[in-house]
């Protein structure tokens, strides 16, 4: 509708990145902002095109050290699902996982992983808790943070779309996890160490809106106007 004297406000740009599952990824770098030792929450809104084993968010250190990873298809030998893992090594890890009903191909879904040192790993899908397990793992990797591939050996590339990733240095309470599954951070929340809304729309830089300046470099992935349900920007109380 229109009214006399009302200015037309153009809609905010809204994009995602499309990853081909072959060699596309984003490198955020090895900032100390991500060297989190006590608690961690990661959100990623994705639309997978394939059930193939693939990394979504990755700081996996390989065969030594300890890191974290949010990925599709469990431990990559299991049935379809999503897994949120913290690793002691390639052969010793702890994870929370969904079964094949956790998400559908070609549909947008928000995946949330939560870790608390010497306590638990939890996995949420669209704000709903689907698995929780005890862990005594901690993180000491200095590997770069990457989106859409297993970084340490350059394999397991994600095939689909990613739109909105946020990383927090706290285990967010469940009511905030449920809210942020459908709303965007403002960018200045306490304990928000990285936030990328994927709305740059052009170029090879993915801008970090948290104020910490951890912009990503895009390799191969292409900008797309394929986006999820419209999210508002709010700060859950």
Phi, psi and omega in degrees: 000169181223163177214155181294129178084358179274133178275140175284125179258116182293146178295149177293147178298145183217112183224169169226178171248138178259128182245136189271356180078004183249305182208016180271138175195173175234131175254124179267333180105176187255050181297144175295344177301335183262004176276072187267133189246347186240310184216152184205139171227134178232130173248141171215127176259120190226160172225092184284142175262350186214150174273005181301147176304127185202144174278140173257302175236134189215130163223043182286127189271001184091221188275352180221163183079182181227136181214196181217159187202139172243119187213165177272155174064044170054229180272016176075008169233357182270181175288174182303138179175188176234140179231142174242116191236148161240138189246138167271321174198180181298334184253357181224108184214168175230143184205158169245139191217148172261164173268191184294348180271004186291330181200167180238150175295147175062026173229141179287140179211144176257122180255134179231127173248136180231133180228138174226124188302133181056035181215280187208161163241133180232146177238129176241143173236121185051040176083000181254130179292127180243341178197150177212139179214153178287146172215146172245019182280154170229174184243129176224014182289147172248017179292154175297147170282131181226151174249135167083010170203159172280106196289324192292334177234008175063048179228181173055061180279142180281135178248107181152205184244144172235135179212109178086114174226135174222146181232131184235143180267037179208150173278099184297145176291161188299325182293328177284325176298317178296321182288313183288350171294338184231004176227159180261148170295159174279336180109344182244020179292150174297142176071007175274111185259345176199135179212121181235119181261001172062030182253015176301314172082346179201162178082185185246017179246134174253113190279132174276121183263008182280348185093355181270351173075021180271066179291149179261156173253126185269128177243103173087324182298148185242148178289143183220150173265014172281109187226159180283183172315148180293130178252142173273166175253118179205165180244104182303134180282000000 
